[in-house]
Amino acid sequence: MLYIASVPGFIVTLGMQFSVDSPRWLFKVGRWNEAKRVLGRLWGDIEVEKSIEEFQSVIKDDGSDVDSSWLELLLEPHSTAACIGGALFVLQQFAGINAVLYFSSLTFKDVGITSSSLASFFVGLTNFAGALLTLNLIDKQGRQKLLVGSYLGMAASMFLVVFAISSPLDEQLSHNLSIIGTLMYIFTFAIGAGPVTGVVIPEFSSSRMRGKVMGFSFSVHWICNFFVGLFFLELVDKYGIAAVYSTFGGVSLLSAVFVKLFIKETKGRSLEEIEMSQSTNISVKGK
């Protein structure tokens, strides 16, 4: 099994040989000609000059990330970006995705699927289907809509599972509803809360601090992941699965409200356009 798990790593390693360096990074380190070639390959020759002008404008106003310091995360607007990025991952993790994945094999056993491999296949297939749908929707519906819809779907799925295991239903019906709720939860996570969270954080971060904001946000992600995995079964033993899943549903609802209030739509805009608009807003507020 461990040998099989290494296959995706080899595929990624092979695929990376055909990837290109970020044109933004190439421009920052002075490799302009290479940056222009990459831009031409990615976006077409017609976009090259416009993109270079945007790169120049952002670097002129904000500087390069090479000169940035971690302490700048304490200063505006970087502190706001870091707080929102960290909060998104706190909400994502405490909405219960990894706990649900850990517990899903037991849910499948209740309906007679005793093979952990088969249960993992259904979970993986559902996750993959959601990710494919996201590829089609993210630039049509936008980041905010996908995130809000995703968290609302996760909340509804959690409450369906809670209803199934708490209500005096036929045992088989209860198990079937639990399976449906679990797969709905994973699917709705995969169309928004999972992939889109990692997309929006660098979009609202400045060029100067983007790497550090992402580093901070993902550190928060893995710390929360650790604590959810550490205490999930203990909480289930103490309070019951219905109470824990109800909490996950409540956090999902809170996440939808948070996204609606604090995440601005960025679809169809380049990183430079987003950053320049944020700089303009900050300048206006400062006057």
Buried (B, 14 or more C-beta within 10 A) or exposed (E): EEEEEEEEEEEEEEEEEEEEEEBBBBBBEEBEEBBBBBBBEEBEEEBBEEBBEBBEBBBEBBBBBEEBEEEBBEEEBBBBBBBBBBBBBBBBBBBBBBBBBBBBBEBBBBBEBEEEEEBBEBBEEBBEBBBEBBEEBBEEBBBBBBBBBBBBBBBBBBBBBBBBBBEEBEEEEBBBBBBBBBBBBBBBBBBBBBBBBBBBBBBBBBBBBBBBBBBBBBEBBEBBBEEBBEEBEEBBEEEBBBEBBBBBBBBBBBBBEBBEEBBEEBBEEBBBEBBBEBBEEEEEEEE
